[in-house]
Amino acid sequence: MKPTCLADSIQFAALALLTGIVGAQTCRAQTAPPSQAQVWHSRAERELGRDSATAHKKTYDIDRAKVYTLAELVDLAQSHNPETRVAWETAKGRAAALGIARAAFLPTITAVALAETVRQASLIGEYFHRQTLGIFEPALHVEYLVFDYGNRSGGVDAAKANLLAADLAFNDTHRKIIFEVASAYYSVLNARGQREAAEISLKNAQTVEEDAVNRLANGLATKPDQLEAAAARAQADYDLQAAIGAEEIAAGNLATAMGLAADTKIQVQPIGELPLPTEMTNSVDREMDRAFAERPDLLQQLARVRAANASVKQARSRYVPTLSFTGDGGLARGYGQQDLLPGGYAQGEVWNVGLDLRWTLFDGTRREHEVAQAAAEKRAAEAEVEALRDQIANEVWAAYSDMKIALRQQQSAAALLTASEQSFEAAHESYGYGVRSLLDVVSAQKTLAQARSEDVLARTQLLLQLANLSFRTGDLIEAQPPKVGP
């Protein structure tokens, strides 16, 4: 070996060794946590953190000056919430899987180009003669499964059921998004109403305090009366600040449910413009029947039972033989040469066809266990249907009861607010005449503040429970939503 070649070989070996060492160090850089008592950190974790911090969140613009109704908010959320996008893409993937399953019924045609060159010694008589062959063969290869006694059709049935389940899961995602937006919307209305009630209560408390200060200056009240009024005003101010904070949190929850940043400002329709139901329109039995017929999660589980039936069909089909057809057809062009004699070219068509009948006689009870597994999964899916029906019945019963309670509470809260307003006005007027004490006025003011807060809460709870009942029965995703009100 020449010295130059030897040096090159040594350099190449050294470079390969160095590359292997660096590669080994790189592979060892990612390890498990060294101890159960210490938090694990690594460069890979920091890289993922940077990727998460710089990831662009898809968003959309809204009209900051527009007052949105609940229906408009729901439309925006359904179009932009990432959860609906996930469910949509999942359903599209299932649709593609159905296309794959159906493709098994069609033949596959493959274009093949074979090229080969061979040089060998052939024994002819007493001598070996060197032969050189070069062959180029373009061809078409066809494969077709003639019949399989249910394996492909079972796959198509399973794919159909899985697509149906994915479509129903898509609907269920919309059902949950609608209820999430409705709940956040009513929470905003409640928080706003509580803040407005707190503002009114603060004004009333300030008025009472001013009256106490004036009466104290004129010798008609005592210092404890003025201090009591000041304490009531401070409490009302404290309650107002808490209500302002709750309103900000509720607004952030609504923006998040719509797929927006939490600090997005959204103008919503006030609660005073919303009609309130006055009675229950359906019986609880009818609501349960609607839930059993419309709940997408229950229908989704029934679709899984269909998929399990198809899996059983596929498992049983493996007990029978399958028949397949294969064929090739094309042209062959070759070159041949023997020893140092002149070579020559030749060409011609080539083809072959065949039928393949396969029947598995013994596989170590594999097929038996596959059938048993598929049958067990089918029974489990059927049991899950029954369990889900019981759960839905309980949810509807609870939602129906909550709706009835909310309806009665709203009526009682409205009556309480009217009585409290009249009581406060009478106490305040009597205090001006010196007939009632300041403690009576402060007590009436606190009762009015509580009644005003409970009235707002009762109205929003009634609307929320109506939405909850529609959510539990599946009415939220019906083409014609249920009528709100009598």
Secondary structure as GFF3:
##gff-version 3
##sequence-region A 1 486
A	DSSP	alpha_helix	3	28	.	.	.	ID=ss1
A	DSSP	alpha_helix	43	54	.	.	.	ID=ss2
A	DSSP	beta_strand	67	68	.	.	.	ID=ss3
A	DSSP	alpha_helix	70	80	.	.	.	ID=ss4
A	DSSP	alpha_helix	82	103	.	.	.	ID=ss5
A	DSSP	beta_strand	108	124	.	.	.	ID=ss6
A	DSSP	beta_strand	127	147	.	.	.	ID=ss7
A	DSSP	alpha_helix	151	217	.	.	.	ID=ss8
A	DSSP	alpha_helix	223	257	.	.	.	ID=ss9
A	DSSP	beta_strand	267	268	.	.	.	ID=ss10
A	DSSP	three_ten_helix	271	273	.	.	.	ID=ss11
A	DSSP	alpha_helix	284	294	.	.	.	ID=ss12
A	DSSP	alpha_helix	296	317	.	.	.	ID=ss13
A	DSSP	beta_strand	322	338	.	.	.	ID=ss14
A	DSSP	beta_strand	344	358	.	.	.	ID=ss15
A	DSSP	alpha_helix	366	432	.	.	.	ID=ss16
A	DSSP	alpha_helix	438	473	.	.	.	ID=ss17
A	DSSP	three_ten_helix	475	477	.	.	.	ID=ss18
###
